[in-house]
Amino acid sequence: MQRLLPLTGPFLLLLLWQMAVSAHWVNPVLLPSPEDTLATLWTSLIDGSMWPDFQATVLRTFYAFAIAAVIGVPLGVALGSSPAIYRSVEFLVDFFRSTPSSALIPLFMLLFGLSDLNKIAIAAFAAVLLILFNSAYGVMNARKTRVLAVKVMGVSRWHVFKDVLLLESLPQTFVGLRTGVSMALVIVIVAEMFIGSDTGLGQRIINAQQVLNIKGMYAAILLTGILGYALNLLFSLVEIRFVHWGGK
């Protein structure tokens, strides 16, 4: 019975969706039934028309996240290991982290033009701040009792950092990674919608909306949601497998 609990949410969503369609709460032209939407999604996957857009979005998200992780984790750990340095740049980190990344799209268009590099760069920028912030706080908030315990034993500062601070910070770092990959996907989709693009789920959604292909639009939105959920689930499983001491 416990294994079926994760299916409760999707079932309730589909039930509410079907009720809205059957009761005509929304114009049927603007809200197709779940059955029709799923059938359209299935057909587009079987005939291969959806795969190029899906692959383009996944690749852009992967590149943006990889860049963000390579920059954000080491920089966050370095800043977190020196609270004084972090406090000196805290305003900049919080300022840009609080600024909607989509508002910076025009700036990135000027810097990188209408290219894939633009979409990857803006998504990486949004994700790196989340990863950096969580990595830094993971190091700074490492349990003081464990740090003091190993220091009392005469362990060198390098080993305290490597064997205690880093391990203690990993749970918070994984929170940043999981949030970062979700943010990268969101910004990639937005960039595909509003920056010139030939492929991508975002481009597919906006094109379907413009020609009133409502079923195709909802099918692409549904696939985007499934992709986001799958990425989040993947990182959750990796975290459980490799950071099993989190919260203990």
C-alpha positions in Angstrom: 0.0 0.0 0.0 2.8 2.4 0.8 4.3 2.0 -2.7 1.0 3.3 -4.2 1.1 6.5 -2.2 3.2 8.4 -4.8 0.5 7.7 -7.4 -2.2 9.5 -5.4 -1.1 13.0 -6.5 -1.1 12.2 -10.3 -4.4 10.3 -9.9 -6.1 13.3 -8.2 -4.7 15.7 -10.8 -6.1 13.6 -13.6 -9.4 13.2 -11.8 -9.7 17.0 -11.3 -8.7 17.6 -14.9 -11.3 15.2 -16.2 -14.0 16.8 -13.9 -13.1 20.2 -15.2 -13.5 19.0 -18.8 -16.7 17.0 -18.2 -18.4 19.9 -16.2 -17.3 22.4 -18.8 -15.6 24.6 -16.2 -13.2 25.6 -19.0 -13.9 25.9 -22.7 -13.3 22.4 -24.1 -11.3 24.0 -27.0 -8.8 25.4 -24.5 -8.6 22.4 -22.2 -8.7 18.9 -24.0 -9.3 15.8 -21.9 -6.5 13.9 -20.2 -7.2 11.0 -22.5 -6.8 13.1 -25.6 -3.7 14.9 -24.3 -2.0 11.6 -23.3 -2.9 10.1 -26.7 -1.3 13.1 -28.4 1.8 12.8 -26.3 2.0 9.0 -27.0 1.6 9.5 -30.7 4.2 12.2 -30.9 6.7 10.0 -29.1 5.9 6.9 -31.2 6.2 8.8 -34.5 9.4 10.5 -33.4 8.2 14.1 -33.9 8.7 15.0 -30.2 12.2 13.4 -29.7 14.4 16.1 -31.4 12.8 18.8 -29.2 13.1 16.6 -26.1 16.7 15.8 -26.8 17.6 19.5 -27.5 16.1 20.6 -24.1 17.8 17.7 -22.2 21.2 18.5 -23.7 20.9 22.3 -23.0 19.8 21.6 -19.5 22.7 19.1 -19.0 25.3 21.5 -20.3 24.0 24.4 -18.2 23.9 22.2 -15.1 27.3 20.7 -15.6 28.8 24.2 -16.0 27.0 25.4 -12.9 28.1 22.4 -10.8 31.7 22.7 -11.9 31.8 26.3 -10.9 29.3 26.5 -8.0 30.4 23.6 -5.8 34.2 24.3 -5.5 33.5 28.1 -5.3 30.8 27.6 -2.7 33.0 25.2 -0.6 35.9 27.7 -0.8 33.7 30.6 0.3 32.0 28.6 3.0 35.3 27.5 4.5 36.1 31.2 5.1 33.0 32.9 6.6 34.8 36.3 6.5 35.3 36.1 2.7 31.7 34.8 2.2 30.3 37.7 4.2 32.2 40.2 2.1 30.5 38.9 -1.1 27.2 37.8 0.5 25.4 40.9 -0.9 26.4 40.1 -4.5 25.4 36.4 -4.1 22.0 37.2 -2.6 21.4 40.1 -5.0 21.9 38.0 -8.2 20.2 35.0 -6.6 17.1 37.1 -5.9 17.1 38.7 -9.3 14.8 36.7 -11.7 17.1 35.2 -14.3 14.5 35.6 -17.0 14.9 39.4 -16.5 18.5 39.0 -17.6 17.7 37.3 -20.9 18.0 40.6 -22.9 21.5 41.1 -21.4 22.6 37.6 -22.4 21.1 38.1 -25.9 23.4 41.1 -26.3 26.4 39.1 -25.0 25.9 35.8 -26.8 23.4 36.5 -29.6 20.6 34.2 -30.7 22.4 31.0 -30.2 22.4 27.8 -28.1 25.2 29.3 -26.1 22.8 32.1 -24.9 20.3 29.6 -23.5 23.0 27.5 -21.8 24.7 30.6 -20.4 21.6 32.1 -18.8 20.5 28.7 -17.4 24.0 28.1 -16.0 24.0 31.5 -14.4 20.7 30.9 -12.7 21.7 27.4 -11.4 25.3 28.3 -10.3 24.0 30.8 -7.7 21.7 28.3 -6.1 24.5 25.7 -6.0 27.1 28.1 -4.7 24.7 29.4 -2.0 23.9 25.9 -0.7 27.4 24.6 -0.9 28.7 27.5 1.1 26.1 27.2 3.8 26.6 23.5 4.0 30.3 24.1 4.9 29.5 27.0 7.3 26.8 25.1 9.1 28.7 21.8 9.5 28.1 20.5 13.0 30.4 22.3 15.3 30.6 19.3 17.8 32.1 17.0 15.2 34.6 19.7 14.1 35.7 20.4 17.6 36.0 16.7 18.4 38.5 16.1 15.7 40.4 19.3 16.4 40.8 18.1 20.1 42.3 14.9 18.7 45.0 17.0 17.0 43.9 16.4 13.4 45.4 18.8 10.9 43.2 21.6 9.4 43.4 20.0 6.0 42.0 16.7 7.3 39.3 18.6 9.3 38.3 20.3 6.1 38.5 17.2 3.8 37.1 14.5 6.2 34.6 16.5 8.3 33.6 19.8 6.7 33.2 18.4 3.2 31.2 15.3 4.3 29.0 17.4 6.6 28.3 19.8 3.8 27.3 17.2 1.2 23.6 17.0 2.2 23.1 20.7 1.8 25.2 20.7 -1.4 22.9 18.0 -2.9 19.9 20.3 -2.1 21.6 22.9 -4.1 22.4 20.5 -7.0 18.8 19.2 -7.0 17.4 22.8 -7.0 20.0 23.9 -9.5 19.1 21.3 -12.2 15.4 22.2 -11.8 16.2 25.9 -12.2 18.4 25.1 -15.3 15.5 23.3 -16.9 13.0 26.1 -16.1 15.3 28.8 -17.6 16.1 26.6 -20.7 12.4 26.2 -21.4 11.8 30.0 -21.0 14.8 30.8 -23.2 13.5 28.4 -25.9 10.2 30.1 -25.8 11.4 33.7 -26.1 14.8 33.5 -27.8 15.0 32.3 -31.4 15.2 28.5 -31.5 14.5 25.8 -34.0 14.2 23.0 -31.5 13.3 22.4 -27.8 10.2 21.8 -25.8 9.8 25.5 -25.0 9.8 26.3 -28.7 7.4 23.5 -29.3 5.0 24.8 -26.6 5.0 28.4 -27.9 4.6 27.3 -31.6 1.7 25.0 -30.7 0.0 27.8 -28.8 0.4 30.2 -31.7 -1.3 27.9 -34.2 -3.9 26.8 -31.7 -2.6 23.2 -31.6 -3.9 22.9 -28.0 -3.5 19.2 -27.6 0.1 19.4 -28.9 0.7 22.3 -26.5 -0.6 20.4 -23.4 1.3 17.3 -24.5 4.6 19.2 -24.6 3.9 20.8 -21.3 3.1 17.4 -19.8 6.4 16.0 -21.1 8.3 19.0 -19.7 6.8 18.3 -16.3 7.7 14.6 -16.5 11.3 15.5 -17.4 11.5 17.9 -14.4 10.1 15.3 -12.1 12.5 12.6 -13.4 15.5 14.9 -12.9 14.5 15.7 -9.3 13.8 12.0 -8.6 17.2 11.0 -10.0 19.1 13.4 -7.7 17.0 12.3 -4.8 18.0 8.6 -5.4 21.6 9.6 -5.8 21.5 11.6 -2.6 19.9 8.7 -0.7 22.5 6.3 -2.1 25.7 8.3 -1.5 24.7 10.8 1.3 22.9 8.4 3.5 24.2 10.1 6.7 22.3 13.4 5.9 20.4 14.6 9.0 22.0 12.1 11.3 
